[in-house]
Amino acid sequence: MRRGAALAGVLTVVAGLGLRAVGSGAVAKYGGDALYTVLVYVLVVMVAPRIRPGRAAGVALLLSWCVEFFQLTGLPARWSAESTAARFVLGSTFNVPDLLWYAVGAGGCWAVHQGLVRGRGRMRTTPGEEH
């Protein structure tokens, strides 16, 4: 599970950087927000590989929202002005629609993870055995 999560994390970062490089406007902005939470979700699964999809989605969403609300303090804006890493991790400006797009990212991860968990469960049963 950790290898799959690590691969998903790398692909998420590549997708996010690619979106920023070729995208513009709302697609790049809000797609990046959703991918931010996808990466947080992946990190949660890497730390706790047996976590249930619903709980992982809740933790990822909560962490993303906490970072967004932290922007209200002004500290992330100050740090982001001096550090590219801080800009990528903490952002700089509070934006209410970001909260929705974080939920979109968490929901998408939940759906994919839930499908993987269910699919794995089906592979473990023998033919004719009830699920």
Disulfide bonds with the S-S distance in Angstrom:
none
